[in-house]
Amino acid sequence: MSRRRQGCLEGLLELSILNVVFDWLQKKFGFGRGLSCTGIGCGFLLLIIFLLMACNIIFGTDWFHLTTPTSLLLRMM
């Protein structure tokens, strides 16, 4: 399955929406909560998820395709 290439404006819109959602989640659950264990833990987890989603938008990486067993078997052959 090939994913259609996105345009520049579509990519910028997706990144700006991702940024707004990430900022809101950080204020509610992440690093914006102060120096508590849950703030640091959730903030770090949200940061990792944000980076994966940003790479997906920027580079068009399909993370699920890379981790499916059939694609791993095909790469080994």
N, CA, C and O atoms as a GROMACS GRO file, in nm:
protein
  308
    1MET      N    1   0.083  -0.118   0.000
    1MET     CA    2   0.000   0.000   0.000
    1MET      C    3   0.087   0.124   0.000
    1MET      O    4   0.174   0.141   0.086
    2SER      N    5   0.064   0.208  -0.094
    2SER     CA    6   0.142   0.331  -0.096
    2SER      C    7   0.053   0.446  -0.048
    2SER      O    8  -0.063   0.459  -0.085
    3ARG      N    9   0.112   0.528   0.035
    3ARG     CA   10   0.040   0.643   0.087
    3ARG      C   11   0.061   0.759  -0.008
    3ARG      O   12   0.174   0.783  -0.052
    4ARG      N   13  -0.045   0.830  -0.040
    4ARG     CA   14  -0.029   0.943  -0.131
    4ARG      C   15   0.055   1.050  -0.063
    4ARG      O   16   0.051   1.066   0.059
    5ARG      N   17   0.130   1.121  -0.142
    5ARG     CA   18   0.216   1.226  -0.087
    5ARG      C   19   0.132   1.346  -0.049
    5ARG      O   20   0.041   1.385  -0.122
    6GLN      N   21   0.163   1.403   0.064
    6GLN     CA   22   0.088   1.520   0.109
    6GLN      C   23   0.151   1.647   0.056
    6GLN      O   24   0.270   1.651   0.025
    7GLY      N   25   0.071   1.749   0.046
    7GLY     CA   26   0.120   1.878   0.002
    7GLY      C   27   0.182   1.954   0.118
    7GLY      O   28   0.176   1.911   0.233
    8CYS      N   29   0.242   2.066   0.086
    8CYS     CA   30   0.310   2.146   0.187
    8CYS      C   31   0.212   2.201   0.290
    8CYS      O   32   0.238   2.195   0.410
    9LEU      N   33   0.099   2.254   0.244
    9LEU     CA   34   0.002   2.312   0.336
    9LEU      C   35  -0.062   2.206   0.425
    9LEU      O   36  -0.089   2.231   0.542
   10GLU      N   37  -0.085   2.088   0.369
   10GLU     CA   38  -0.142   1.981   0.450
   10GLU      C   39  -0.046   1.938   0.559
   10GLU      O   40  -0.087   1.916   0.673
   11GLY      N   41   0.081   1.926   0.526
   11GLY     CA   42   0.182   1.891   0.626
   11GLY      C   43   0.196   1.997   0.734
   11GLY      O   44   0.209   1.964   0.852
   12LEU      N   45   0.195   2.124   0.694
   12LEU     CA   46   0.205   2.232   0.793
   12LEU      C   47   0.081   2.236   0.883
   12LEU      O   48   0.093   2.261   1.003
   13LEU      N   49  -0.036   2.210   0.827
   13LEU     CA   50  -0.158   2.206   0.907
   13LEU      C   51  -0.153   2.091   1.006
   13LEU      O   52  -0.189   2.109   1.123
   14GLU      N   53  -0.109   1.974   0.963
   14GLU     CA   54  -0.098   1.860   1.054
   14GLU      C   55   0.002   1.887   1.166
   14GLU      O   56  -0.022   1.853   1.281
   15LEU      N   57   0.115   1.949   1.131
   15LEU     CA   58   0.214   1.981   1.234
   15LEU      C   59   0.164   2.086   1.332
   15LEU      O   60   0.193   2.077   1.452
   16SER      N   61   0.089   2.185   1.284
   16SER     CA   62   0.038   2.287   1.376
   16SER      C   63  -0.070   2.229   1.467
   16SER      O   64  -0.076   2.264   1.585
   17ILE      N   65  -0.154   2.140   1.414
   17ILE     CA   66  -0.255   2.075   1.499
   17ILE      C   67  -0.186   1.987   1.602
   17ILE      O   68  -0.225   1.986   1.719
   18LEU      N   69  -0.084   1.913   1.560
   18LEU     CA   70  -0.008   1.830   1.653
   18LEU      C   71   0.058   1.914   1.761
   18LEU      O   72   0.063   1.873   1.877
   19ASN      N   73   0.109   2.031   1.725
   19ASN     CA   74   0.172   2.120   1.822
   19ASN      C   75   0.070   2.171   1.925
   19ASN      O   76   0.100   2.174   2.045
   20VAL      N   77  -0.048   2.209   1.880
   20VAL     CA   78  -0.150   2.259   1.972
   20VAL      C   79  -0.195   2.149   2.068
   20VAL      O   80  -0.208   2.172   2.189
   21VAL      N   81  -0.217   2.030   2.015
   21VAL     CA   82  -0.259   1.917   2.100
   21VAL      C   83  -0.148   1.880   2.197
   21VAL      O   84  -0.176   1.852   2.314
   22PHE      N   85  -0.024   1.880   2.152
   22PHE     CA   86   0.089   1.847   2.239
   22PHE      C   87   0.103   1.950   2.352
   22PHE      O   88   0.125   1.912   2.467
   23ASP      N   89   0.091   2.078   2.320
   23ASP     CA   90   0.100   2.182   2.424
   23ASP      C   91  -0.010   2.166   2.527
   23ASP      O   92   0.015   2.179   2.647
   24TRP      N   93  -0.132   2.138   2.481
   24TRP     CA   94  -0.244   2.121   2.575
   24TRP      C   95  -0.221   1.999   2.664
   24TRP      O   96  -0.244   2.006   2.785
   25LEU      N   97  -0.177   1.888   2.606
   25LEU     CA   98  -0.152   1.768   2.685
   25LEU      C   99  -0.038   1.788   2.784
   25LEU      O  100  -0.043   1.737   2.895
   26GLN      N  101   0.064   1.862   2.744
   26GLN     CA  102   0.175   1.889   2.836
   26GLN      C  103   0.129   1.973   2.955
   26GLN      O  104   0.172   1.950   3.068
   27LYS      N  105   0.042   2.070   2.930
   27LYS     CA  106  -0.008   2.153   3.040
   27LYS      C  107  -0.097   2.073   3.134
   27LYS      O  108  -0.095   2.094   3.255
   28LYS      N  109  -0.176   1.981   3.077
   28LYS     CA  110  -0.269   1.903   3.159
   28LYS      C  111  -0.202   1.786   3.231
   28LYS      O  112  -0.230   1.762   3.349
   29PHE      N  113  -0.113   1.714   3.161
   29PHE     CA  114  -0.060   1.589   3.216
   29PHE      C  115   0.092   1.582   3.222
   29PHE      O  116   0.145   1.498   3.293
   30GLY      N  117   0.161   1.667   3.151
   30GLY     CA  118   0.306   1.650   3.134
   30GLY      C  119   0.391   1.741   3.219
   30GLY      O  120   0.364   1.761   3.338
   31PHE      N  121   0.495   1.795   3.156
   31PHE     CA  122   0.593   1.877   3.226
   31PHE      C  123   0.533   2.004   3.285
   31PHE      O  124   0.591   2.061   3.378
   32GLY      N  125   0.422   2.050   3.236
   32GLY     CA  126   0.357   2.170   3.288
   32GLY      C  127   0.295   2.151   3.425
   32GLY      O  128   0.252   2.248   3.487
   33ARG      N  129   0.289   2.028   3.473
   33ARG     CA  130   0.228   1.998   3.603
   33ARG      C  131   0.324   2.021   3.718
   33ARG      O  132   0.284   2.007   3.834
   34GLY      N  133   0.446   2.054   3.691
   34GLY     CA  134   0.542   2.076   3.798
   34GLY      C  135   0.637   1.958   3.812
   34GLY      O  136   0.643   1.871   3.725
   35LEU      N  137   0.710   1.955   3.921
   35LEU     CA  138   0.810   1.851   3.941
   35LEU      C  139   0.753   1.734   4.020
   35LEU      O  140   0.804   1.700   4.126
   36SER      N  141   0.651   1.674   3.968
   36SER     CA  142   0.598   1.552   4.029
   36SER      C  143   0.639   1.433   3.944
   36SER      O  144   0.676   1.448   3.828
   37CYS      N  145   0.632   1.317   4.002
   37CYS     CA  146   0.670   1.196   3.927
   37CYS      C  147   0.579   1.174   3.808
   37CYS      O  148   0.625   1.133   3.702
   38THR      N  149   0.450   1.200   3.824
   38THR     CA  150   0.358   1.178   3.712
   38THR      C  151   0.380   1.282   3.603
   38THR      O  152   0.364   1.251   3.485
   39GLY      N  153   0.415   1.404   3.640
   39GLY     CA  154   0.440   1.508   3.540
   39GLY      C  155   0.561   1.476   3.455
   39GLY      O  156   0.560   1.496   3.334
   40ILE      N  157   0.666   1.428   3.519
   40ILE     CA  158   0.788   1.395   3.445
   40ILE      C  159   0.768   1.270   3.361
   40ILE      O  160   0.808   1.265   3.245
   41GLY      N  161   0.705   1.168   3.419
   41GLY     CA  162   0.683   1.043   3.346
   41GLY      C  163   0.590   1.061   3.228
   41GLY      O  164   0.620   1.016   3.117
   42CYS      N  165   0.477   1.126   3.250
   42CYS     CA  166   0.383   1.149   3.141
   42CYS      C  167   0.439   1.246   3.039
   42CYS      O  168   0.416   1.232   2.919
   43GLY      N  169   0.513   1.344   3.086
   43GLY     CA  170   0.574   1.441   2.994
   43GLY      C  171   0.674   1.374   2.901
   43GLY      O  172   0.679   1.406   2.782
   44PHE      N  173   0.754   1.284   2.955
   44PHE     CA  174   0.852   1.213   2.873
   44PHE      C  175   0.782   1.121   2.773
   44PHE      O  176   0.823   1.114   2.657
   45LEU      N  177   0.677   1.052   2.817
   45LEU     CA  178   0.601   0.965   2.729
   45LEU      C  179   0.534   1.045   2.618
   45LEU      O  180   0.534   1.003   2.502
   46LEU      N  181   0.477   1.160   2.652
   46LEU     CA  182   0.414   1.245   2.551
   46LEU      C  183   0.518   1.299   2.452
   46LEU      O  184   0.489   1.312   2.333
   47LEU      N  185   0.637   1.329   2.501
   47LEU     CA  186   0.743   1.376   2.413
   47LEU      C  187   0.783   1.270   2.311
   47LEU      O  188   0.802   1.301   2.193
   48ILE      N  189   0.796   1.145   2.354
   48ILE     CA  190   0.830   1.036   2.263
   48ILE      C  191   0.719   1.017   2.159
   48ILE      O  192   0.748   1.001   2.040
   49ILE      N  193   0.594   1.019   2.202
   49ILE     CA  194   0.482   1.004   2.109
   49ILE      C  195   0.479   1.120   2.010
   49ILE      O  196   0.455   1.100   1.891
   50PHE      N  197   0.504   1.242   2.060
   50PHE     CA  198   0.507   1.359   1.973
   50PHE      C  199   0.616   1.346   1.867
   50PHE      O  200   0.592   1.376   1.750
   51LEU      N  201   0.734   1.302   1.907
   51LEU     CA  202   0.845   1.289   1.811
   51LEU      C  203   0.814   1.183   1.705
   51LEU      O  204   0.845   1.203   1.588
   52LEU      N  205   0.754   1.071   1.745
   52LEU     CA  206   0.716   0.968   1.648
   52LEU      C  207   0.612   1.020   1.549
   52LEU      O  208   0.621   0.995   1.429
   53MET      N  209   0.513   1.093   1.600
   53MET     CA  210   0.409   1.146   1.512
   53MET      C  211   0.464   1.255   1.421
   53MET      O  212   0.424   1.264   1.305
   54ALA      N  213   0.554   1.339   1.472
   54ALA     CA  214   0.614   1.442   1.388
   54ALA      C  215   0.700   1.381   1.278
   54ALA      O  216   0.697   1.428   1.164
   55CYS      N  217   0.776   1.275   1.310
   55CYS     CA  218   0.853   1.205   1.206
   55CYS      C  219   0.761   1.142   1.103
   55CYS      O  220   0.792   1.140   0.984
   56ASN      N  221   0.648   1.091   1.149
   56ASN     CA  222   0.550   1.034   1.057
   56ASN      C  223   0.499   1.139   0.960
   56ASN      O  224   0.484   1.111   0.841
   57ILE      N  225   0.472   1.258   1.008
   57ILE     CA  226   0.420   1.365   0.923
   57ILE      C  227   0.529   1.417   0.829
   57ILE      O  228   0.505   1.435   0.710
   58ILE      N  229   0.648   1.441   0.882
   58ILE     CA  230   0.754   1.502   0.804
   58ILE      C  231   0.810   1.406   0.699
   58ILE      O  232   0.825   1.443   0.582
   59PHE      N  233   0.840   1.284   0.740
   59PHE     CA  234   0.907   1.190   0.650
   59PHE      C  235   0.812   1.090   0.585
   59PHE      O  236   0.852   1.015   0.496
   60GLY      N  237   0.686   1.086   0.629
   60GLY     CA  238   0.590   0.991   0.573
   60GLY      C  239   0.618   0.848   0.612
   60GLY      O  240   0.590   0.756   0.534
   61THR      N  241   0.674   0.827   0.730
   61THR     CA  242   0.709   0.693   0.775
   61THR      C  243   0.585   0.622   0.827
   61THR      O  244   0.508   0.677   0.906
   62ASP      N  245   0.566   0.499   0.781
   62ASP     CA  246   0.455   0.417   0.829
   62ASP      C  247   0.512   0.320   0.933
   62ASP      O  248   0.565   0.216   0.898
   63TRP      N  249   0.499   0.356   1.061
   63TRP     CA  250   0.560   0.278   1.168
   63TRP      C  251   0.498   0.140   1.180
   63TRP      O  252   0.567   0.045   1.217
   64PHE      N  253   0.369   0.127   1.149
   64PHE     CA  254   0.304  -0.002   1.160
   64PHE      C  255   0.350  -0.098   1.050
   64PHE      O  256   0.356  -0.219   1.071
   65HIS      N  257   0.383  -0.044   0.935
   65HIS     CA  258   0.434  -0.128   0.827
   65HIS      C  259   0.572  -0.182   0.860
   65HIS      O  260   0.607  -0.292   0.819
   66LEU      N  261   0.650  -0.107   0.933
   66LEU     CA  262   0.785  -0.150   0.968
   66LEU      C  263   0.785  -0.259   1.074
   66LEU      O  264   0.882  -0.335   1.084
   67THR      N  265   0.678  -0.269   1.152
   67THR     CA  266   0.676  -0.364   1.262
   67THR      C  267   0.587  -0.484   1.238
   67THR      O  268   0.576  -0.570   1.326
   68THR      N  269   0.524  -0.495   1.123
   68THR     CA  270   0.439  -0.612   1.098
   68THR      C  271   0.526  -0.734   1.074
   68THR      O  272   0.634  -0.722   1.014
   69PRO      N  273   0.483  -0.850   1.118
   69PRO     CA  274   0.564  -0.972   1.102
   69PRO      C  275   0.592  -1.006   0.956
   69PRO      O  276   0.699  -1.057   0.925
   70THR      N  277   0.498  -0.980   0.866
   70THR     CA  278   0.521  -1.016   0.726
   70THR      C  279   0.633  -0.932   0.665
   70THR      O  280   0.713  -0.983   0.588
   71SER      N  281   0.639  -0.804   0.700
   71SER     CA  282   0.746  -0.722   0.644
   71SER      C  283   0.882  -0.763   0.702
   71SER      O  284   0.983  -0.756   0.632
   72LEU      N  285   0.884  -0.806   0.827
   72LEU     CA  286   1.010  -0.854   0.885
   72LEU      C  287   1.053  -0.983   0.819
   72LEU      O  288   1.172  -1.003   0.796
   73LEU      N  289   0.960  -1.071   0.790
   73LEU     CA  290   0.994  -1.196   0.722
   73LEU      C  291   1.043  -1.172   0.581
   73LEU      O  292   1.136  -1.238   0.535
   74LEU      N  293   0.981  -1.077   0.512
   74LEU     CA  294   1.023  -1.047   0.377
   74LEU      C  295   1.163  -0.987   0.374
   74LEU      O  296   1.239  -1.011   0.280
   75ARG      N  297   1.198  -0.910   0.475
   75ARG     CA  298   1.331  -0.851   0.480
   75ARG      C  299   1.437  -0.955   0.508
   75ARG      O  300   1.552  -0.940   0.465
   76MET      N  301   1.400  -1.061   0.580
   76MET     CA  302   1.497  -1.164   0.615
   76MET      C  303   1.526  -1.255   0.495
   76MET      O  304   1.634  -1.315   0.488
   77MET      N  305   1.434  -1.265   0.401
   77MET     CA  306   1.453  -1.354   0.285
   77MET      C  307   1.530  -1.288   0.175
   77MET      O  308   1.554  -1.350   0.071
   0.00000   0.00000   0.00000
